[in-house]
Amino acid sequence: MAKGYWIGRVDVHNDEGFKPYSAANPAILKKFGARYVVRGGKFTGVEGESRARNVVIEFPDYETALACYRSPEYQENIKVRQPHSIVDLIIIEGFDGPQP
């Protein structure tokens, strides 16, 4: 079964205000069996527009990734994040087919 992923690109304009959102996420994500694949780190934007931070979070499957996003806990945490950042987030199903 293919994994599910959140792929986020983030610009934070108030680090102190953003900290409570970041601090609450691990407990929420753990409940859904998620793990960070990318959380910040060095990057080079080679095409298109970039944001200052990037995150990729892996879930057991696509449905679980959606369930986490739609959960009451995460929906409340979004309200904490929104005044302090701009976020582009997609939820996508991983590829589970033959590799090159």
C-alpha positions in Angstrom: 0.0 0.0 0.0 1.3 3.4 -0.9 2.3 5.8 1.8 0.6 9.2 2.2 2.5 12.5 2.5 2.1 16.1 3.5 4.3 18.4 1.5 4.5 21.8 3.0 6.3 25.0 2.1 6.3 27.6 4.8 7.2 31.3 5.4 7.2 32.3 9.0 6.9 36.0 9.8 6.7 35.6 13.6 8.9 32.9 15.0 7.7 33.3 18.6 4.1 33.0 17.5 4.8 30.0 15.4 6.6 28.0 18.2 3.4 26.8 19.9 2.2 25.3 16.6 5.5 23.5 16.1 5.5 22.3 19.7 2.0 20.8 19.4 2.6 19.0 16.1 4.6 15.9 17.3 1.9 14.6 19.5 -0.8 15.1 16.8 1.4 13.4 14.2 2.4 10.5 16.4 -1.3 9.7 16.9 -1.5 9.1 13.2 1.7 7.1 12.8 3.5 9.9 11.0 7.2 10.7 10.8 9.2 13.6 9.4 11.1 12.9 6.2 12.1 16.5 5.7 11.9 19.2 8.3 13.7 22.4 7.4 17.3 21.7 6.2 19.4 23.1 3.5 17.8 23.4 0.1 18.4 24.9 -3.3 15.4 26.2 -5.2 16.2 25.4 -8.8 12.8 26.1 -10.5 9.7 28.1 -9.6 9.1 29.9 -6.3 10.3 28.8 -3.0 9.4 29.4 0.6 11.9 29.6 3.5 11.0 26.3 5.1 10.1 22.9 3.7 8.5 19.9 5.3 7.6 16.4 4.1 5.7 14.2 6.6 5.1 10.5 5.8 1.9 8.7 6.9 1.1 5.0 6.7 -1.3 5.8 3.8 -3.1 8.6 2.0 -6.3 8.1 4.0 -4.4 8.5 7.3 -2.7 11.7 6.0 -6.1 13.2 5.2 -7.5 12.0 8.6 -4.7 13.7 10.4 -5.3 17.0 8.6 -9.0 16.9 9.2 -8.6 15.9 12.9 -10.0 18.3 15.5 -6.6 18.5 17.1 -4.8 19.6 13.9 -7.7 21.9 12.8 -7.2 23.8 16.2 -3.5 23.9 15.7 -3.9 25.5 12.2 -5.6 28.4 14.0 -2.4 28.9 16.1 -0.2 28.8 13.0 -2.2 31.0 10.6 -1.5 34.5 12.1 2.2 33.8 12.0 2.9 32.2 8.7 2.0 31.5 5.1 1.8 27.8 4.2 1.3 25.9 1.0 0.4 22.3 1.8 -0.6 19.4 -0.3 -1.6 15.9 0.7 -0.4 13.3 -1.8 -0.4 9.6 -2.3 3.1 8.1 -2.6 4.2 6.0 -5.6 4.0 2.2 -5.0 4.9 1.0 -8.5 8.0 -0.2 -10.2 11.1 1.9 -10.0 13.5 2.8 -12.8 
